[in-house]
Amino acid sequence: MEDIFLGNKRILILQNIERNITLSNEMLQRALRAYGHSISVEEVNRHLIWLKERGLLKIDELSASVWTAKLTRHGKEVAKGIVRESGIDDPVED
């Protein structure tokens, strides 16, 4: 079964990183939970890898379990809604 919330999770990840400059995978998990998405850190990591493969962010592996992510210029443009990317919802209003 397809996860109909994939695009929403991805834009929320981008927007939360954009607001905070850099965030760890664990902090992103907490941020997603605040929006009603209860997902594992492993799933957060899969989203981060997917976003990295599209040139939207960079990942720094601090340890095997702790990653931090920072947006690229293109990632900032997507987070702000300036540019659209397939597989990512429109930005979420605060």
C-alpha positions in Angstrom: 0.0 0.0 0.0 1.3 3.4 -1.0 2.0 6.0 1.7 -0.2 8.9 0.7 1.7 11.1 3.1 5.2 10.8 1.6 5.1 14.2 -0.1 3.9 15.8 3.1 6.6 14.2 5.2 9.3 15.3 2.7 8.2 19.0 2.6 7.9 19.0 6.4 11.5 17.7 6.7 12.7 20.4 4.3 10.8 23.2 6.0 12.0 22.2 9.5 15.6 22.1 8.3 15.2 25.4 6.6 13.9 27.0 9.8 16.7 25.6 11.9 19.7 25.6 9.5 20.6 22.0 10.4 18.7 19.2 12.2 19.5 15.7 13.3 17.5 12.7 12.2 16.1 12.4 15.8 14.9 16.0 15.9 13.3 15.6 12.5 11.5 12.5 13.9 10.1 14.7 16.7 9.1 17.5 14.3 7.2 15.0 12.1 5.5 13.6 15.2 4.3 17.2 16.0 2.5 17.1 12.6 0.9 13.7 13.2 3.5 11.5 11.5 4.8 8.8 13.9 7.7 7.3 12.0 10.9 5.6 13.0 14.4 7.2 12.7 15.1 4.6 10.0 12.2 5.9 8.0 13.5 9.5 8.5 16.9 8.3 7.3 15.3 6.9 4.1 13.6 10.2 3.4 16.9 12.0 4.0 18.7 9.7 1.5 15.9 10.2 -1.0 16.1 14.0 -0.6 19.9 13.9 -0.8 19.8 11.9 -4.1 17.8 14.7 -5.6 20.3 17.4 -4.5 18.0 18.9 -1.9 20.2 18.4 1.2 23.5 17.2 2.5 23.9 14.6 5.2 26.7 14.5 7.8 26.9 11.1 9.6 28.1 12.0 13.1 27.8 8.3 14.1 26.1 5.2 12.8 22.8 6.3 14.4 23.0 10.1 14.4 22.8 12.1 11.2 22.5 15.8 10.6 21.0 17.4 7.5 21.5 20.8 5.9 19.7 22.1 2.8 21.3 23.0 -0.4 20.2 26.1 -2.3 17.8 24.0 -4.3 16.4 22.5 -1.1 15.8 25.9 0.3 13.9 26.9 -2.9 11.7 23.8 -2.6 11.1 24.4 1.1 10.0 27.9 0.4 7.8 26.9 -2.5 9.8 28.8 -5.1 10.5 25.6 -7.0 8.4 22.5 -7.2 9.8 18.9 -7.1 8.0 15.7 -8.0 7.3 13.6 -4.9 7.2 16.6 -2.5 4.0 18.4 -1.5 3.6 22.2 -1.6 4.9 24.0 1.5 2.8 23.7 4.7 1.6 27.0 6.1 2.3 27.7 9.8 
